[in-house]
């Protein structure tokens, strides 16, 4: 579905006159009244109780600090036990103050309301987290790679930071932080901060993050981690059994940093390290500044999936440096990052590899658009009250956002557009921005300097129109065209699977091959493919993600044991949800899926477990 140009412009005009796009309906914070500017954490890690216990101190900046009477500070929490709240009075002494937790909202949690005698500059909150905190995963030794020591990691995006710290949980507020993390000796604690590669696992760790970050980039991990350097400013943290393979797979990381710097300016965060987490990590990666969290499912031995590393690195400019002020403008984080990621891949691996990955993404976007309502197909989303911001994590923000920037690059020329993006990052460094901010900068810094290249109607169709506008030029890949030809030969029985010329194919070509198979393919044909290419049991998660749903729908039951093993071992949502969805289409499959979730669920992150449960609950009965 597409809006006609006039309707797109009307929607665009409504966007321009809408309420403040910086307002975050997913937080009770009142940043126009007061902002957290610095945070000090002091937490003890308790693996037995699956809890963080301690205190957080927030430094506050009020818009009118000399306000004569009492004041109220509202913070976001979810399932936290608040034990005590203090404020520092003008004489420098800490005094207890009244507080209350509001009614729990299933999405937002419970607002913490702190009553202050005046607009004081510091508050201190003593609290502990719930064992079921949505932003924390506690793994017993048996579920780690080494099997000897427990492991903890956080996932704060989008609004899960409030489940382990009471704070203003909105991307529109940025703060610096320091932290002290205490845990059992022999475990290494890491944070999205200044991790010391030479630190000793003595159980007492101190961190500083001097650059202001939003709450969703607050991160912690504790486990049996070791470090190996890739360069003077980059390295790998991982459990010992994963470290060597990760170092080999991600050896191009320093080159990626250098490419990004040559395009968009200096890397401003000091170190750039990667932490390889267990396979239960719910996402491919998380761009926590200075320490990206990475899934081990991209370690394939051939570096074919390292675009994910390029993506998390690219966030050091788009997302971490310049951040969407609210989740309805999520494309400003992910569309820009997907564009920068692809430029890094092109510089390192060539234009064809970049085109191949872009084409795969665009195909996924078209599929996603077919099932999304029109109002969720736009880049600048309407306000999302009453809805979980996780819903904006679709291909629209990532791929349609990237496609829009590629459209601008094509119209204005790469040289001009590169310079424009660098100015955008420089001008808005360490700020939170809106779509309105970007459009104003685009008109002033690019459209005014090269008039006539792009019309307001075209911009409106991209930003406020559903679907893909007429100006969207699809990516063309010769490597994928060769896959199409090979698949057609096999489907039309001009060639057997064993005789197909697949030498040199990389992961994305296999992904394209599988995605192009007909929905009604017969099981016996899958037997032939499996005999030739051994898809069942593949260690490559991207291939497994496509193969197992095909086997389910075709009734290829021989794949079920390996399918079940895959779902038990991997907790990355993107990789496992398609298989659960395929199973849920039939009564027998749904029963099998429920059984698998019962077995695998304890090893899943709470985010993944909730997503799978919601999918199965929504299945026809």
C-alpha positions in Angstrom: 0.0 0.0 0.0 1.3 3.5 -0.9 0.0 6.9 -0.2 -0.5 9.1 -3.2 2.0 12.1 -3.2 -0.7 14.5 -2.0 -1.6 12.2 0.9 2.0 11.6 1.8 2.6 15.4 1.9 -0.5 15.8 4.1 0.9 13.1 6.5 4.2 14.9 6.4 2.6 18.2 7.2 0.8 16.6 10.2 4.2 15.2 11.4 5.7 18.7 11.2 2.9 20.1 13.4 2.6 17.2 15.7 3.4 17.2 19.4 7.0 17.4 20.5 8.7 14.3 19.0 11.3 14.4 21.7 8.6 13.5 24.2 9.0 9.9 25.4 5.7 8.3 26.2 7.6 5.2 27.6 9.1 7.1 30.6 7.8 9.0 33.6 10.9 11.2 33.5 10.3 14.9 33.2 13.5 16.1 31.4 12.1 19.6 30.8 12.0 19.9 34.6 15.0 17.9 35.7 17.7 15.7 34.2 20.1 13.1 35.6 23.5 14.3 34.5 25.8 11.8 36.4 25.2 8.5 38.1 27.3 6.5 40.6 26.5 2.8 41.0 27.7 0.6 43.9 26.3 -2.9 43.4 27.0 -6.4 44.7 26.4 -9.4 42.5 24.6 -12.3 44.2 24.4 -15.3 41.9 22.7 -17.4 44.6 19.8 -15.0 44.9 20.0 -13.9 41.2 20.0 -10.3 42.4 22.0 -7.1 42.3 22.0 -5.2 45.6 23.3 -1.8 46.5 22.7 1.8 45.7 22.7 4.4 43.0 23.4 8.1 43.4 22.1 10.5 40.8 23.3 14.1 40.3 20.4 16.2 39.1 20.2 19.4 37.0 16.9 21.3 37.5 15.6 23.9 35.1 14.9 26.2 38.0 17.2 25.1 40.9 16.2 28.0 43.1 12.6 26.9 43.3 11.5 27.9 46.8 9.3 25.0 47.8 9.1 21.1 47.8 9.9 19.2 44.6 9.1 15.8 43.1 11.5 13.6 41.2 10.0 10.8 39.1 12.1 7.8 38.0 11.4 4.7 36.1 11.5 1.3 37.7 10.4 -2.3 37.0 10.1 -4.9 39.7 12.7 -3.3 41.9 12.6 -3.4 45.7 13.3 0.1 47.0 14.6 0.0 50.5 15.6 3.6 51.2 15.9 7.0 49.5 18.1 9.9 50.7 18.9 13.3 49.4 21.9 15.5 50.1 20.8 18.7 51.7 22.5 22.1 51.1 24.8 21.5 54.1 26.1 18.4 52.4 24.4 15.9 54.7 22.3 12.9 53.5 18.8 12.8 54.9 16.0 10.4 54.3 13.1 11.5 52.1 9.7 10.1 51.4 9.1 7.9 48.3 6.3 5.8 46.8 6.0 3.3 44.0 3.1 3.7 41.7 0.8 1.0 40.3 2.7 -1.4 38.1 2.1 -1.1 34.3 2.8 -4.4 32.5 5.0 -2.5 29.9 6.4 0.5 31.8 6.8 -0.9 35.3 6.2 1.2 38.4 7.0 4.9 38.7 9.2 5.8 41.6 8.0 9.2 43.1 10.5 10.9 45.4 9.4 13.8 47.5 12.1 16.4 48.1 12.1 19.4 50.5 13.6 21.5 47.7 15.2 21.0 44.3 18.3 19.3 45.6 21.2 18.3 43.5 21.7 14.6 44.6 19.5 11.7 45.5 20.7 8.2 46.6 18.5 5.1 46.3 19.2 1.8 48.1 17.5 -1.1 46.2 17.7 -4.7 45.0 16.7 -6.3 41.7 14.2 -9.1 41.2 15.4 -12.6 40.2 13.1 -12.1 37.2 14.5 -8.7 36.1 13.7 -8.3 32.4 17.1 -6.7 31.7 19.3 -9.3 33.4 20.1 -12.9 32.5 21.6 -15.2 35.2 23.2 -18.4 33.8 24.2 -21.3 35.9 27.6 -22.9 35.0 25.8 -25.6 33.0 24.5 -23.0 30.5 27.8 -21.3 29.9 30.4 -22.2 27.2 32.9 -23.3 29.9 30.4 -25.1 32.2 32.4 -24.2 35.3 31.3 -20.7 36.5 28.1 -18.7 36.5 27.5 -15.8 34.2 25.4 -12.6 34.2 24.7 -10.1 31.5 22.4 -7.2 31.0 20.3 -6.1 28.1 18.9 -2.6 28.7 17.4 -1.7 25.3 14.8 -0.6 24.9 13.4 0.1 28.4 14.9 -2.7 30.5 17.5 -0.6 32.3 14.8 0.3 34.7 14.6 -3.3 35.8 18.2 -3.1 37.3 18.6 0.6 38.1 16.0 3.2 39.1 16.6 6.1 36.7 15.2 8.2 33.9 14.9 5.4 31.4 14.6 7.4 28.2 17.0 7.9 25.3 16.3 11.6 25.6 18.4 11.9 28.8 22.2 11.3 28.8 24.5 11.0 31.8 28.0 10.0 32.7 28.6 7.3 35.2 31.0 5.6 37.6 30.4 2.2 39.1 31.8 -0.2 41.7 30.8 -3.8 41.1 31.6 -6.5 43.7 31.4 -10.2 42.9 33.0 -13.5 43.9 36.7 -13.6 43.2 37.6 -15.5 40.1 34.9 -13.8 38.0 35.5 -10.8 35.7 33.1 -7.8 35.8 32.8 -5.7 32.7 30.7 -2.6 31.8 30.0 -0.2 29.0 32.8 1.8 30.4 36.6 1.9 30.7 37.4 -1.8 31.0 41.0 -2.5 31.8 42.4 -5.4 29.7 44.9 -6.1 32.5 42.3 -6.1 35.3 42.6 -8.9 37.9 39.5 -11.0 38.8 39.8 -10.0 42.4 36.0 -9.5 43.0 36.2 -5.7 43.2 35.9 -3.6 40.0 35.7 0.1 39.4 34.5 1.8 36.2 34.1 5.2 34.6 32.2 6.3 31.6 33.2 9.9 31.0 31.0 10.4 27.9 27.3 11.0 28.5 25.1 8.0 27.4 21.4 7.3 27.4 20.1 4.6 29.8 19.7 1.9 27.3 23.5 1.8 26.8 24.1 1.1 30.5 25.5 -2.5 30.5 27.1 -5.0 32.9 28.5 -8.5 32.5 30.1 -10.9 35.0 31.6 -14.2 34.1 34.7 -16.3 33.4 36.0 -13.9 30.8 39.5 -13.6 29.2 40.9 -10.9 27.0 43.0 -10.9 23.8 44.0 -7.8 22.0 43.3 -7.2 18.3 45.1 -3.8 18.2 46.1 -1.1 20.6 42.5 0.1 21.1 40.4 -3.1 20.2 40.2 -6.5 21.6 38.0 -9.5 22.5 36.6 -10.6 25.8 35.1 -14.1 25.9 34.9 -17.3 27.9 38.2 -19.2 27.4 36.8 -21.9 25.1 35.4 -19.2 22.7 38.3 -16.8 22.7 40.6 -18.2 20.0 37.8 -18.7 17.5 36.4 -15.2 18.2 39.8 -13.6 17.7 40.2 -15.2 14.3 36.7 -14.4 13.2 36.8 -10.7 14.2 40.4 -10.0 13.1 39.2 -7.2 10.8 37.8 -5.1 13.7 40.6 -2.5 13.7 40.4 -2.1 9.9 36.7 -1.5 10.3 37.3 1.3 12.8 39.8 2.9 10.5 37.3 2.8 7.6 34.6 4.4 9.7 36.9 7.1 10.9 38.0 7.9 7.3 34.3 8.4 6.4 32.7 10.0 9.4 35.4 11.3 11.8 37.3 10.1 14.8 36.2 7.3 17.0 35.3 9.2 20.2 35.0 6.5 22.8 38.6 5.5 23.6 38.6 1.7 23.4 36.4 -0.5 21.2 36.2 -4.1 22.6 33.8 -7.0 21.9 32.3 -9.3 24.5 31.3 -12.6 23.1 28.3 -13.9 25.2 26.7 -17.3 25.4 24.2 -18.3 22.6 21.3 -17.3 24.9 22.0 -13.7 24.2 18.7 -12.5 22.7 20.1 -10.3 19.9 22.9 -10.5 17.3 24.7 -7.7 19.1 24.2 -4.8 21.4 26.2 -1.6 20.8 27.1 -0.8 24.4 29.7 1.9 24.1 33.3 0.7 24.5 32.1 -2.9 24.8 29.7 -4.3 22.2 28.0 -7.5 23.3 28.1 -10.1 20.5 26.3 -13.4 19.9 28.6 -16.4 19.2 26.2 -17.5 16.5 28.1 -15.3 14.0 31.3 -17.3 14.5 31.3 -19.4 11.3 35.0 -19.7 10.6 34.8 -17.8 7.3 34.0 -14.2 8.5 30.8 -14.3 6.3 28.7 -12.8 9.1 31.0 -10.1 10.4 28.8 -7.4 9.0 27.2 -7.6 12.5 30.5 -6.4 13.9 30.5 -3.5 11.4 26.9 -2.7 12.5 27.7 -2.6 16.2 30.8 -0.5 15.5 28.8 1.9 13.3 26.6 2.6 16.3 29.6 4.4 17.7 28.6 7.2 15.4 24.9 6.6 14.7 23.0 5.8 17.9 25.6 6.1 20.6 27.0 9.4 19.5 23.8 10.8 18.0 20.8 9.1 19.5 17.1 9.0 18.8 15.3 11.1 21.5 12.4 8.7 21.6 11.7 5.2 20.3 9.2 6.5 17.6 12.3 7.9 15.8 14.3 4.6 16.1 15.2 4.8 12.4 17.6 7.6 13.3 19.6 5.0 15.2 19.2 1.9 13.1 18.7 3.2 9.5 21.9 5.3 9.8 23.8 2.4 11.4 22.7 0.0 8.7 23.8 2.4 6.0 27.2 3.0 7.7 27.6 -0.8 8.2 27.2 -1.4 4.5 29.7 1.3 3.6 32.3 -0.4 5.9 31.6 -3.8 4.3 32.0 -2.3 0.8 35.3 -0.8 1.8 36.7 -4.1 3.2 35.0 -6.8 1.1 34.0 -5.0 -2.1 30.9 -3.6 -3.8 29.4 -6.9 -4.7 29.4 -8.2 -1.1 27.8 -5.0 0.0 25.2 -5.2 -2.7 24.5 -8.8 -1.8 23.8 -8.0 1.8 21.7 -4.9 0.9 19.6 -7.0 -1.5 19.0 -9.6 1.2 17.9 -6.9 3.6 15.6 -5.4 1.1 13.9 -8.7 0.4 13.4 -9.1 4.1 11.9 -5.6 4.3 9.4 -6.4 1.5 8.3 -9.5 3.4 7.9 -7.6 6.6 5.9 -4.8 5.0 3.4 -7.4 3.8 2.3 -8.1 7.4 2.7 -4.7 9.0 -0.2 -2.2 9.3 0.4 1.0 7.3 1.0 3.1 10.4 4.0 0.9 11.3 5.5 1.1 7.8 6.6 4.7 8.2 10.1 5.9 9.3 8.8 8.6 11.7 6.3 6.6 13.7 3.3 8.1 15.5 3.3 8.2 19.3 3.3 4.7 20.8 1.4 5.0 24.1 0.3 1.7 25.6 2.6 -0.3 23.3 5.9 -1.9 24.0 8.8 0.0 22.2 10.2 -3.4 21.3 7.5 -3.3 18.5 9.6 -0.7 16.6 12.4 -3.3 16.2 11.4 -4.1 12.6 13.1 -4.0 9.2 11.4 -0.7 8.6 13.8 1.2 11.0 16.8 -0.7 9.8 16.4 -1.4 6.1 13.9 1.3 4.9 16.0 3.8 6.9 19.2 2.6 5.1 17.4 2.7 1.7 16.3 6.3 2.3 19.9 7.3 3.0 21.1 5.4 -0.1 18.4 7.3 -2.1 19.9 10.6 -0.8 23.4 9.4 -1.6 22.3 8.6 -5.2 20.7 12.0 -5.7 23.4 14.2 -4.2 26.4 12.1 -5.0 28.5 10.0 -2.6 31.1 12.7 -2.0 28.6 15.3 -1.0 26.6 12.9 1.1 29.6 11.6 3.0 30.5 15.2 3.9 26.9 15.8 5.0 26.8 12.8 7.3 30.1 13.7 8.9 28.7 17.2 9.6 25.6 15.6 11.0 27.6 13.5 13.5 29.9 16.4 14.4 27.1 18.9 14.9 25.0 16.6 17.1 27.7 14.6 19.0 26.5 13.3 22.4 23.0 14.7 21.8 19.6 13.1 21.4 17.7 14.1 18.3 14.4 13.8 16.4 13.3 13.3 12.8 12.5 17.0 12.8 16.1 17.8 13.7 17.4 15.6 10.9 15.0 17.1 8.3 15.9 20.6 9.3 19.6 19.8 9.0 19.0 18.0 5.6 17.2 21.0 4.2 19.8 23.5 5.4 23.0 21.5 4.8 22.3 19.5 1.6 19.0 20.5 -0.1 19.7 24.2 0.0 23.2 23.7 -1.3 22.1 21.5 -4.2 18.6 22.6 -5.0 16.4 20.6 -7.3 18.0 17.2 -6.5 15.2 16.0 -4.2 11.7 17.2 -3.8 9.7 17.7 -0.6 7.2 15.2 -1.9 9.9 12.5 -2.3 11.1 13.2 1.3 7.6 13.0 2.6 7.0 9.6 0.8 10.1 8.2 2.6 9.5 9.6 6.0 5.7 9.6 6.4 4.5 7.3 3.7 3.9 3.6 4.2 5.5 1.0 2.0 8.3 1.9 -0.5 8.1 5.1 -2.5 8.5 5.1 -6.3 12.0 6.5 -5.9 13.3 3.4 -4.1 15.9 1.7 -6.4 16.5 -1.9 -5.5 20.0 -3.2 -5.0 21.4 -5.5 -7.8 23.7 -8.4 -7.0 25.4 -10.6 -9.6 26.2 -13.1 -6.9 22.5 -13.5 -6.0 21.5 -13.6 -9.7 23.8 -16.7 -10.0 22.0 -18.2 -7.1 18.6 -17.6 -8.7 19.8 -19.4 -11.8 21.1 -22.4 -9.9 17.9 -22.6 -7.9 15.8 -22.5 -11.0 17.9 -25.3 -12.6 17.3 -27.5 -9.6 13.6 -26.7 -9.2 13.0 -27.4 -12.9 15.1 -30.6 -12.6 17.6 -29.5 -15.2 20.3 -30.3 -12.5 20.6 -32.3 -9.4 21.5 -30.7 -6.1 24.8 -32.4 -6.1 25.7 -31.0 -9.5 24.9 -27.4 -8.7 28.0 -25.1 -8.9 28.0 -23.7 -5.4 31.8 -23.5 -4.9 32.7 -20.3 -3.2 29.1 -19.5 -2.1 29.0 -17.5 1.2 26.4 -17.5 3.8 24.2 -14.8 2.2 24.0 -16.8 -1.1 22.8 -19.8 0.8 20.3 -17.7 2.6 19.0 -16.3 -0.7 18.8 -19.9 -2.1 16.7 -21.1 0.8 14.5 -18.0 0.9 13.6 -18.5 -2.8 12.3 -22.1 -2.4 8.6 -22.4 -3.0 6.3 -22.6 0.0 4.8 -25.9 -1.1 8.1 -27.7 -1.7 7.9 -31.5 -1.1 9.8 -33.2 1.7 11.5 -35.6 -0.8 13.1 -32.6 -2.5 14.5 -31.4 0.8 16.0 -34.8 1.3 18.0 -34.3 -1.9 19.1 -30.9 -0.8 20.1 -32.2 2.6 22.1 -35.0 1.2 24.1 -32.6 -1.0 24.6 -29.6 1.4 23.9 -31.0 4.9 21.7 -28.1 6.1 20.3 -30.2 9.0 22.6 -29.7 11.9 24.4 -26.7 10.4 26.3 -24.6 12.9 25.4 -21.5 10.8 22.5 -19.8 12.5 21.5 -17.7 9.5 21.1 -20.9 7.4 19.4 -22.8 10.3 16.9 -19.9 10.7 15.7 -20.4 7.1 16.1 -24.2 6.8 14.2 -25.4 9.8 10.9 -23.6 9.1 11.0 -25.0 5.6 11.4 -28.5 6.9 8.5 -28.0 9.3 6.1 -26.8 6.7 7.2 -29.6 4.2 6.8 -32.3 6.8 10.5 -33.3 6.7 10.4 -34.9 10.1 13.9 -36.3 9.9 15.2 -32.8 10.7 13.3 -32.5 13.9 16.0 -33.8 16.3 18.5 -31.3 15.0 15.8 -28.6 14.9 15.1 -29.3 18.6 18.8 -29.2 19.5 19.1 -25.9 17.7 16.2 -24.4 19.7 17.6 -25.7 22.9 21.1 -24.3 22.3 20.4 -20.9 20.7 18.5 -18.0 22.4 18.9 -15.3 19.7 15.3 -14.2 18.9 15.9 -13.6 15.2 17.2 -17.1 14.7 14.6 -19.1 16.6 11.3 -17.3 16.2 10.7 -18.3 12.6 11.0 -22.0 13.5 8.7 -21.6 16.5 6.2 -19.7 14.2 6.3 -22.6 11.7 5.7 -25.2 14.4 2.8 -23.2 15.8 0.9 -23.5 12.5 -0.3 -27.0 13.2 -1.7 -28.7 16.4 1.1 -31.3 16.4 3.8 -28.7 15.8 2.3 -26.4 18.5 2.4 -29.1 21.1 6.0 -29.9 20.1 6.9 -26.2 20.3 5.4 -25.9 23.8 7.4 -28.9 24.9 10.6 -27.4 23.5 10.0 -24.0 25.2 9.5 -25.8 28.5 12.9 -27.5 28.0 14.8 -24.6 26.5 13.1 -21.7 28.3 15.3 -21.7 31.4 18.3 -21.0 29.2 16.6 -18.2 27.2 16.9 -14.6 28.1 13.7 -13.2 29.6 13.1 -11.1 26.4 13.4 -14.2 24.2 11.3 -16.3 26.5 8.5 -13.7 26.5 8.6 -13.4 22.7 8.3 -17.1 22.2 5.6 -17.5 24.7 3.6 -14.6 23.2 3.9 -16.2 19.7 2.7 -19.6 21.0 -0.1 -18.0 23.0 -1.3 -16.3 19.8 -1.4 -19.5 17.8 -4.8 -20.9 16.7 -6.0 -23.5 19.1 
